[in-house]
Amino acid sequence: MNEINKKYFEVNKDTWNKKVSIHKTSEFYDVEGFRKGKNSLNAYELKEVGDVKGKRLLHLQCHFGQDTLSWSRLGAKCTGIDLSDEGINEAKKLNNELGLDAIFIESNLYDVPKKVKGKFDIVFTSYGVVGWLPDLKTWGEIIASKLKKGGVFYMIEFHPIVWMYDFLQTPPKLAYPYLNKDVIYEEYSGTYTNSDAAILSKEYGWNHGLGEVVTALTNAGLQIEFLHEFEKSPYNSFPEMDKTEDGMFILKESQRMFPLLYSIRATKK
Ligand SMILES: C[S@@+](CC[C@H](N)C(=O)[O-])C[C@H]1O[C@@H](n2cnc3c(N)ncnc32)[C@H](O)[C@@H]1O
């Protein structure tokens, strides 16, 4: 990890620690509902990952663990990692409180080879993850190194076209080139669960196109089974979206020019 990235990761970690303190009591994450048994996973990943019973599952960038613990409730043997120590502490508390058997480890994604032992049947990561990572080549190699032969990598992520928008402007404005390479710095008050929360979010991020993501995975020895792109999202990332019958969000018809999400399923050869 070079010194510049180290500085970026420290700022991001501090911001994510502050976010956890707000997110854990937010309506968005509905921890009370989760405690009562609500599964926090969305229909896309539930369908596309499939049966996890008895499988060893590594969840990268697990935030405060609700999705990891949802996989545990479905019978997976889970390990979740995240940069944020506050997130990992909260995840451990929830795990103990609910009597589940997940393991949570505070770790930068790039330290996973040092901090996480063993190999997994499934590596999973979702919604708002690759944008925190400067180097996808190493990301792909780490994923491949943590999978057993025949193991499955699954990701579902906001589409790179969505990240071409600057969401600090209202309405969001196209601001970043698809192939943007430079680090993007943003500073704003609040967080996506509570825009009026009394925190200052300071974030360094990187945009990654689909070609870069796919190449990182295939060069690391993963065989892509599918790459799906979706118009409907569980999250209302843009203002004034329409709600669909299945409880998702979709851009208004006149603005429906690009997908909001993509998912990739790949197998370790
Ligand atoms: C948007 S959240 C993931 C959201 C997740 N799907 C959820 O809602 O629970 C992104 C997560 O990535 C973590 N993160 C950011 N940079 C990281 C890094 N370099 N290594 C590991 N985790 C990182 C943050 O701490 C945060 O928990």
Ligand as a Chemical Component Dictionary entry (heavy atoms), coordinates in Angstrom:
data_LIG
# 
_chem_comp.id                   LIG 
_chem_comp.type                 NON-POLYMER 
_chem_comp.pdbx_formal_charge   0 
_chem_comp.three_letter_code    LIG 
# 
loop_
_chem_comp_atom.comp_id 
_chem_comp_atom.atom_id 
_chem_comp_atom.alt_atom_id 
_chem_comp_atom.type_symbol 
_chem_comp_atom.charge 
_chem_comp_atom.model_Cartn_x 
_chem_comp_atom.model_Cartn_y 
_chem_comp_atom.model_Cartn_z 
_chem_comp_atom.pdbx_ordinal 
LIG C1  C1  C 0  -21.457 1.391  0.800 1  
LIG S1  S1  S 1  -20.776 0.320  1.995 2  
LIG C2  C2  C 0  -21.219 -1.264 1.446 3  
LIG C3  C3  C 0  -22.647 -1.338 1.619 4  
LIG C4  C4  C 0  -23.232 -2.631 1.973 5  
LIG N1  N1  N 0  -23.779 -3.228 0.800 6  
LIG C5  C5  C 0  -24.325 -2.374 2.981 7  
LIG O1  O1  O 0  -25.235 -1.583 2.726 8  
LIG O2  O2  O -1 -24.257 -2.937 4.055 9  
LIG C6  C6  C 0  -19.061 0.357  1.656 10 
LIG C7  C7  C 0  -18.221 -0.302 2.736 11 
LIG O3  O3  O 0  -16.871 -0.396 2.231 12 
LIG C8  C8  C 0  -15.994 -0.226 3.322 13 
LIG N2  N2  N 0  -14.679 0.134  2.788 14 
LIG C9  C9  C 0  -14.302 1.281  2.193 15 
LIG N3  N3  N 0  -13.021 1.210  1.796 16 
LIG C10 C10 C 0  -12.555 -0.025 2.147 17 
LIG C11 C11 C 0  -11.319 -0.692 2.011 18 
LIG N4  N4  N 0  -10.272 -0.102 1.425 19 
LIG N5  N5  N 0  -11.192 -1.939 2.500 20 
LIG C12 C12 C 0  -12.259 -2.559 3.121 21 
LIG N6  N6  N 0  -13.471 -1.972 3.272 22 
LIG C13 C13 C 0  -13.624 -0.716 2.788 23 
LIG C14 C14 C 0  -16.650 0.855  4.174 24 
LIG O4  O4  O 0  -16.154 0.858  5.492 25 
LIG C15 C15 C 0  -18.125 0.463  4.041 26 
LIG O5  O5  O 0  -18.524 -0.343 5.114 27 
# 
loop_
_chem_comp_bond.comp_id 
_chem_comp_bond.atom_id_1 
_chem_comp_bond.atom_id_2 
_chem_comp_bond.value_order 
_chem_comp_bond.pdbx_ordinal 
LIG C1  S1  SING 1  
LIG S1  C2  SING 2  
LIG S1  C6  SING 3  
LIG C2  C3  SING 4  
LIG C3  C4  SING 5  
LIG C4  N1  SING 6  
LIG C4  C5  SING 7  
LIG C5  O1  DOUB 8  
LIG C5  O2  SING 9  
LIG C6  C7  SING 10 
LIG C7  O3  SING 11 
LIG C7  C15 SING 12 
LIG O3  C8  SING 13 
LIG C8  N2  SING 14 
LIG C8  C14 SING 15 
LIG N2  C9  SING 16 
LIG N2  C13 SING 17 
LIG C9  N3  DOUB 18 
LIG N3  C10 SING 19 
LIG C10 C11 SING 20 
LIG C10 C13 DOUB 21 
LIG C11 N4  SING 22 
LIG C11 N5  DOUB 23 
LIG N5  C12 SING 24 
LIG C12 N6  DOUB 25 
LIG N6  C13 SING 26 
LIG C14 O4  SING 27 
LIG C14 C15 SING 28 
LIG C15 O5  SING 29 
# 
